[in-house]
Structure formats: C-alpha cells, structure tokens
Amino acid sequence: MYSVNGAFLVGASRKNGVTEYVKIKSLAGQSCKVILDFKPQASQKVKELGGHVYELAINKGEEITLLNTASEK
C-alpha cells in the first residue's frame, strides 16, 4: 500500500489490464474521493458522484476494498 495526500494508504491489483480491486485505509478519518475505471460493488460507504468519481465515508483506521465484480467473470 502507498501513502497518498489526505492521510490514506492505497493499494490495488490489476490483471490482464483490468483493475481487480482498490483498497483504501484512512489514517485520519476523512472522506475520500477516488476515480475508478470500474463500477465498484455496492456499499453503504460508497457514493457515486458521476464521471467515475466515488466518495468514500471511512473512519480513522478503517479499510475498505472496492471490488470490480466484472473482473470476476
């Protein structure tokens, strides 16, 4: 996982050019906006803002994994 602006750790996996998942851990408890190249599995903590932009509501120390369900096929 890599540290990014806003006190988050981010990791991801790609296979054959397709993103399988993105994992984000909050170190400070702030909301996080991400741009994804897939529509993630539904979650109460993920809000679609449009244009492939999603807002994540995650607490300090919490980790969320955004799964690309299309990559499982």
SULSULQUI-V379241 format. One record per run of one state. SS is the DSSP state (@ for helix, = for strand, . for the rest). FROM is the first residue (numbers start at 0). TO is the last residue. If there is no record, write none. Layout:
ss:from:to
SS:FROM:TO
SS:FROM:TO
This chain:
ss:from:to
.:0:0
=:1:3
.:4:6
=:7:14
.:15:16
=:17:25
.:26:30
=:31:34
.:35:44
=:45:49
.:50:51
=:52:55
.:56:61
=:62:66
.:67:67
@:68:71
.:72:72
